Amino acid sequence: MREPVDRTPLWMMRQAGRYLPEYRETRAEAGSFMGLCTNPELACEVTLQPLRRYAMDAAILFSDILTIPDAMGLGLYFSEGEGPRFERPLENAADIEALVPESAVTELGYVMDAVALIRQELKGSVPLIGFSGSPWTLATYMIEGGSSKDFAKTKALAFNEPALMHQLLEKLADAVALYLSAQVESGAQALQIFDTWGGALSHSAYREFSLRYMTRIIEQLPREAEGRKIPVIVFTKGGGQWLEAIADCGADAVGLDWTTDIGEARARVGGRVALQGNMDPSMLFASPERIREEVATILESFGSGSGHVFNLGHGITPGVNPEHVSAMVDAVTSMSGEYHQSD
Amino acid sequence: MREPVDRTPLWMMRQAGRYLPEYRETRAEAGSFMGLCTNPELACEVTLQPLRRYAMDAAILFSDILTIPDAMGLGLYFSEGEGPRFERPLENAADIEALVPESAVTELGYVMDAVALIRQELKGSVPLIGFSGSPWTLATYMIEGGSSKDFAKTKALAFNEPALMHQLLEKLADAVALYLSAQVESGAQALQIFDTWGGALSHSAYREFSLRYMTRIIEQLPREAEGRKIPVIVFTKGGGQWLEAIADCGADAVGLDWTTDIGEARARVGGRVALQGNMDPSMLFASPERIREEVATILESFGSGSGHVFNLGHGITPGVNPEHVSAMVDAVTSMSGEYHQSD
């Protein structure tokens, strides 16, 4: 990921997604979102769809961040307009005690089958990125029973019974480490940890309840497979203020949302980690000309040399015109060469 | 606000609110939320309620941030579970052209009546803070027609038709300046601008579309009334990364949410502005002992001397036990004295 390149590599969070008509077709065929996730052939199909349209430099496994809690027995389902929900959210210490980290591999064969199939179908064209939610992010859904505005229950547990919360987060960190290691064994060539809700914590609670467990995961991951390094990317949405701390967690790259100036971020972390990001996904609602300008601004802000992976600052929004993604991809591929002449 | 004090002053965003049973009673009497806002006697009553329970050092006008767009004719209403909505959101250039900034004073006599009545009823006990939403925050509701997850329409307008967006924001800034000036004339002794959604912008778009217009407002505000300074507080939720720029907008104090370490913030802005904040509102779901610990941590992080106004990092959440607010208030009043011995 930090190797010399002749242009800035790019991929897009949620690149296999609802903005693509072919995705919506396959999703309809699968009958449900989880039907799509649990069917390796269909998961492989949607993973490959964006690569047929765009010059992306990586594929990312199509799956859900909540597969692990589902494997642990919480009963994931999707309700119209409310997003993901659990039938049996965690309610007490016994529920946490009962969680088995190994479920993340024993129950998730369908994910590993998808990884293996996608890797095979990619035929070496681009690397495959595996992923998982962060322990803190998984914990919020497992305790709240779904999405939340203020994470009141999760934070009340963290603040009032920190030992119990740490027990839960340790189990989740171990489960995520097993899960990501199995993805590497099945063929994943890079890994991303999505810490969607770490940014809802205070500066100190973030370190205690989120970053610490991502560090614990990374310590347990294989650093190499098939003779090549397995880069690990950590992405905390809303984590821009904590960049120096995040850059010390052992990850090879840190994802940035669009609130951070990527040039300033580079100055803050020096060459310690690569930076991934960071165009506002809503910029894809702008005109192709405006998108091109924004890409130019981000490339210029990062500046010359390797260590930048172009991406959005969060997942692409449903409703984006696929032509606008082309504008972004074309801008990155045509304009980034000048920043790599000395590589 | 930067004058020597013998302990750290405090108030709480949304201190007149649903967590108080007496508020829920008055709200029921009013029949609706807007019924409460538009009735000066009832708005005064709920403004005073938290002061009867807690040793708060300021009252804050009870009102809604969307009074200005309502006054401009957009038709504010509240729908169950969806929050505030507008009957006639802005749809085109003609809608923006038709907006009259002066509506913020000609149509909002009920706000000024509430300010005057509250000021009278306070009998000089504590100062009264007036407030408004920021131009960017108002614009998001006026364009989206209500709350939004990604502000797609608002951002598309900002990115594709910046001149039109600037026209809207100029009008809103002028309206807010008129509105806040009228609040001062009616008796408000300090002012806060709530920039609830500025943090959804990129670092550069924040400066262009939000901060610039808060600066424009502050330039138009009276700096003194009744022979005393009128301090202005600016609060951008999610603005921690941009603190240096915010501290230059002309405000006397900057509100911080809980993602920023207040000690680091103080080091970054020096003595240029006072800092307000910044306990995570969800900490009020923790035990009184834990709340006390957190207050101690925040006071210690800020350190000795004046320039800190204790507050939450966002509005108090409905569902908080009022006794837990007592724990916070008692902790601030009992523990902050030691940081003011040299004042």
Chai-1 contact restraints between the chains, C-beta under 6 A:
chainA,res_idxA,chainB,res_idxB,connection_type,confidence,min_distance_angstrom,max_distance_angstrom,comment,restraint_id
A,D150,B,S282,contact,1.0,0.0,6.0,A-B,restraint_1
A,D150,B,T317,contact,1.0,0.0,6.0,A-B,restraint_2
A,A152,B,S282,contact,1.0,0.0,6.0,A-B,restraint_3
A,A152,B,F285,contact,1.0,0.0,6.0,A-B,restraint_4
A,K155,B,S282,contact,1.0,0.0,6.0,A-B,restraint_5
A,A156,B,F285,contact,1.0,0.0,6.0,A-B,restraint_6
A,F159,B,A286,contact,1.0,0.0,6.0,A-B,restraint_7
A,F159,B,R290,contact,1.0,0.0,6.0,A-B,restraint_8
A,N160,B,A286,contact,1.0,0.0,6.0,A-B,restraint_9
A,N160,B,S287,contact,1.0,0.0,6.0,A-B,restraint_10
A,S202,B,W258,contact,1.0,0.0,6.0,A-B,restraint_11
A,S202,B,D280,contact,1.0,0.0,6.0,A-B,restraint_12
A,H203,B,T259,contact,1.0,0.0,6.0,A-B,restraint_13
A,H203,B,D261,contact,1.0,0.0,6.0,A-B,restraint_14
A,G240,B,Q241,contact,1.0,0.0,6.0,A-B,restraint_15
A,Q241,B,G240,contact,1.0,0.0,6.0,A-B,restraint_16
A,Q241,B,Q241,contact,1.0,0.0,6.0,A-B,restraint_17
A,W258,B,S202,contact,1.0,0.0,6.0,A-B,restraint_18
A,D261,B,H203,contact,1.0,0.0,6.0,A-B,restraint_19
A,D280,B,S202,contact,1.0,0.0,6.0,A-B,restraint_20
A,S282,B,D150,contact,1.0,0.0,6.0,A-B,restraint_21
A,S282,B,A152,contact,1.0,0.0,6.0,A-B,restraint_22
A,S282,B,K155,contact,1.0,0.0,6.0,A-B,restraint_23
A,F285,B,A152,contact,1.0,0.0,6.0,A-B,restraint_24
A,F285,B,A156,contact,1.0,0.0,6.0,A-B,restraint_25
A,A286,B,F159,contact,1.0,0.0,6.0,A-B,restraint_26
A,A286,B,N160,contact,1.0,0.0,6.0,A-B,restraint_27
A,S287,B,N160,contact,1.0,0.0,6.0,A-B,restraint_28
A,R290,B,F159,contact,1.0,0.0,6.0,A-B,restraint_29
A,T317,B,D150,contact,1.0,0.0,6.0,A-B,restraint_30
